Amino acid sequence: MPDPIPVRLSDDGRTATWNPAMTRAAHVILRIGRDEGGEVEERRSMNSGRARVREGERIHEVLAGEE
């Protein structure tokens, strides 16, 4: 599994920003946890430098997708 990309998280953990040039991949993988449980899921997102998740979710880390 690739190393996490350095990100800046908002205080509530719902928004992450990063430098999209940190990876050449077109997509990133967001590792997201829910507030009410310990379950972690992965979602694919465009490597735009910004991601936001729904209320009750928190971004744990951003990983580079396949190049």
Secondary structure as UniProt FT lines:
FT   STRAND          8..9
FT   TURN            11..12
FT   STRAND          15..17
FT   HELIX           20..22
FT   STRAND          27..34
FT   TURN            35..36
FT   STRAND          40..46
FT   STRAND          50..52
FT   TURN            55..56
FT   STRAND          57..64
//
